[in-house]
Amino acid sequence: MSFEISRGVPIPESTRGENYPFGELEPGDSFAVDVKKRKSIQAGVSRYQRNHEGTEFVTRTMEDGTVRIWRTK
């Protein structure tokens, strides 16, 4: 097996964590996602809070079948 070695290829920016607009929210702002994304959104909230000290979020399942995420800090 052989591989072609490349040099000087720039590394693209990471898209991890950009699935949801956490960084765009101010305290009091919220957005909603389908309830099927509940585990994904909870993992995203945890990851964002871990990497952005001082931010806090609250998630609630709504009657319309969505999960709403509020930034509280």
C-alpha positions in Angstrom: 0.0 0.0 0.0 1.4 3.4 -0.9 0.3 6.9 0.0 0.9 10.2 -1.7 2.6 12.6 0.8 1.4 16.2 0.5 3.1 19.3 2.0 1.7 22.8 2.4 -2.0 21.8 2.4 -3.8 24.2 4.7 -5.9 22.7 7.5 -9.6 23.9 7.1 -11.3 25.6 10.0 -13.2 23.2 12.4 -16.9 23.1 12.1 -17.4 21.2 15.3 -19.8 22.9 17.6 -21.2 25.1 14.9 -24.3 23.0 14.4 -26.2 25.2 16.8 -26.1 29.0 17.3 -24.9 29.0 21.0 -22.3 31.8 20.3 -24.9 34.1 18.8 -27.2 34.0 21.8 -27.4 36.8 24.4 -28.8 36.1 27.8 -32.6 35.7 27.5 -32.4 34.6 23.8 -33.6 31.1 22.8 -34.0 28.8 19.8 -35.9 25.5 19.2 -35.0 22.2 17.7 -37.0 19.0 17.0 -37.4 16.9 20.1 -35.5 14.1 18.2 -32.4 16.2 18.6 -32.6 16.3 22.4 -29.5 14.2 23.1 -27.5 16.1 20.5 -28.5 19.5 21.8 -27.7 18.5 25.4 -24.3 17.3 24.4 -23.8 20.5 22.4 -24.8 22.7 25.4 -22.4 20.8 27.7 -19.5 21.1 25.2 -20.2 24.8 24.7 -20.3 25.6 28.4 -17.1 23.6 29.0 -15.3 25.7 26.4 -16.9 29.1 27.2 -16.7 29.6 31.0 -19.5 31.7 32.5 -22.2 30.7 30.0 -25.3 28.9 31.1 -28.2 27.4 29.2 -31.5 25.9 30.1 -33.4 23.4 27.9 -37.1 22.5 28.1 -39.3 20.2 26.1 -42.2 22.1 24.7 -45.8 21.0 24.0 -45.3 21.5 20.2 -42.7 18.7 20.0 -39.6 20.9 20.1 -36.8 21.4 22.6 -36.2 25.1 23.4 -32.8 26.2 24.6 -32.4 29.5 26.5 -29.1 31.2 27.3 -29.3 32.4 30.9 -25.8 33.8 31.4 
